[in-house]
Amino acid sequence: MKAYVIEQFGEPSVFKAVDLPQPGLPPGHVLIRVAATSVNPVDFKIREGAVKGISPDFPAVLHGDVAGVIEAVGEGVDTFKLDDEVYACAGGIKGLGGALAEFMLADAALVARKPLSLSMRQAAALPLVSITAWEGLIDRAKVGAGQNVLVYGATGGVGHIGIQLAKWAGAKVFATASSEEKMAITRELGADVAINYRKQTVEEYVAEYTGGKGFDVVFDTVGNDNLQTAFKAAALNGTVVSTVSLSTQDLSLLHVKGLTLHLVFMLIPMLHEIGRAHHGEILFKLAQLVDKGKVRPLLDSKSFSFSEVAEAHYHAESGQAIGKVTLEQ
Ligand SMILES: NC(=O)c1ccc[n+]([C@@H]2O[C@H](COP(=O)([O-])OP(=O)(O)OC[C@H]3O[C@@H](n4cnc5c(N)ncnc54)[C@H](OP(=O)(O)O)[C@@H]3O)[C@@H](O)[C@H]2O)c1
């Protein structure tokens, strides 16, 4: 099969088109004929060698997100049949082949039928970021009606789904962004209030929108040093959920405000082979929400083909993209 691989870490130009043997089909797995994929920060962190502990062996087929059609069904799988249109986040990390190929092998537990109302390109934008937002806001923070939820990085991959899931769960949603254009997008996605974090300090927007009390739940998709800002934004006994905490932080504010901090790491089921069925379930429920018009993917205005994977990575890493960068065969 045709595949785009890396044989060394480096700039996006390290991607090479090669022929690889088609993966075998172990029990419990499906073979997906790949139609589309999307770029997530973890893909370019793997490519540049920043997270070697979770990188696949060379030649490495990257990208977890996939949308495509079932090409073959392994022994013991009765949830899918040939030609089903599916989506998943199912590989591109240590031990698991990725989506930048003609075919991707996937544990059937990680896969779900794709939303009927979306194209393959749109569906491929959703899995990794939606599972992350779901684990953070629904599973961990248990966001519900009457809560105030603040989302940092609200037009980013995880943040734009975070806005929509929190809204669906009944919360009042506040979304941070760095420009008027991005603030308008957060409102279109359902945010009740858009906040320009470059124009207002955390003390100012906590005072303006919560009377100084803080937000019940803060979803921090920026993480690291932004965590201190997230701790300041949270209400007494509130909850902070983050997707990035690869840094040393002072936890004093957590203590004096009685906060609960959750860190989500959505690669765990793939890396450690535990809890994979939950990811399939999340994608099953998400597809229903998408088809009911409750959740939609935000795609960057530039779209790429698989042969333009280097350009797609340059663009995704540039910080210029708004929403997800997607690739179609
Ligand atoms: N642990 C996990 O399981 C997991 C899963 C998914 C993602 N992640 C990580 O989570 C992070 C976000 O992922 P993503 O896919 O959403 O990335 P993304 O699409 O690049 O979005 C990041 C967002 O952060 C905003 N931002 C950047 N600096 C900011 C700051 N100082 N304050 C507030 N907002 C800021 C940007 O918007 P503005 O232009 O408006 O600033 C951008 O929209 C990445 O580091 C990724 O690796 C972790």
The ligand as a Gaussian input file, in Angstrom:
#p B3LYP/6-31G(d) Opt

LIG

0 1
 N       -3.489000      15.291000      26.892000
 C       -4.224000      14.971000      25.845000
 O       -4.857000      13.912000      25.763000
 C       -4.328000      15.959000      24.714000
 C       -5.272000      15.770000      23.699000
 C       -5.396000      16.749000      22.714000
 C       -4.561000      17.851000      22.718000
 N       -3.637000      17.963000      23.703000
 C       -2.764000      19.137000      23.764000
 O       -3.614000      20.249000      24.035000
 C       -3.113000      21.399000      23.363000
 C       -4.217000      21.978000      22.503000
 O       -4.505000      21.083000      21.454000
 P       -5.379000      21.583000      20.236000
 O       -5.491000      20.466000      19.275000
 O       -6.623000      22.219000      20.718000
 O       -4.386000      22.722000      19.657000
 P       -4.677000      23.945000      18.686000
 O       -5.742000      23.572000      17.727000
 O       -3.358000      24.388000      18.187000
 O       -5.302000      25.078000      19.642000
 C       -4.577000      25.707000      20.625000
 C       -5.299000      27.024000      20.970000
 O       -4.636000      27.653000      22.039000
 C       -4.816000      29.060000      21.915000
 N       -3.732000      29.700000      22.660000
 C       -2.409000      29.661000      22.399000
 N       -1.733000      30.343000      23.360000
 C       -2.667000      30.792000      24.247000
 C       -2.598000      31.522000      25.469000
 N       -1.435000      31.957000      25.966000
 N       -3.746000      31.766000      26.147000
 C       -4.935000      31.356000      25.683000
 N       -5.060000      30.661000      24.508000
 C       -3.930000      30.384000      23.814000
 C       -4.835000      29.333000      20.437000
 O       -5.798000      30.303000      20.144000
 P       -5.532000      31.869000      20.165000
 O       -4.952000      32.246000      18.841000
 O       -6.857000      32.444000      20.361000
 O       -4.562000      32.132000      21.278000
 C       -5.326000      28.006000      19.825000
 O       -6.670000      28.113000      19.414000
 C       -1.865000      20.944000      22.589000
 O       -0.712000      21.212000      23.375000
 C       -2.061000      19.439000      22.462000
 O       -0.852000      18.727000      22.320000
 C       -3.491000      17.048000      24.690000

